Amino acid sequence: MAMKKFDLEKNKALKLMQSTHKASPDRFGKGSSDAPLDRREQRKLDQAAGLVPFACKLNADLVAKLKTRAETHPEGMTGLLTELLEAALAK
């Protein structure tokens, strides 16, 4: 079935609109240098640093306390847990 002239022009207009949206400048912080890494990039950086994911189940009250303390820790939750575990294991 042959396309009508109207349909051809409509498709051209859609392609043009899509290309202009893709070529538009990044706005509202998109593409900024401090943007968070995607999961794959973050995993590679973690592996290079020797970090290994470690999951466990903890009491909700304990988790709340950890989250509160991690907010003020310079390295966040990972740094806080590393510090606490190393101190506990050294005893």
Buried (B, 14 or more C-beta within 10 A) or exposed (E): EEEEEEEEEEEEEEEEEEEEEEEEEEEEEEEEEEEEEEEEEEEEEEEEEEEEEEEEEEEEEEEEEBEEBBEEBEEEBEEBBEEEEEEEEEE
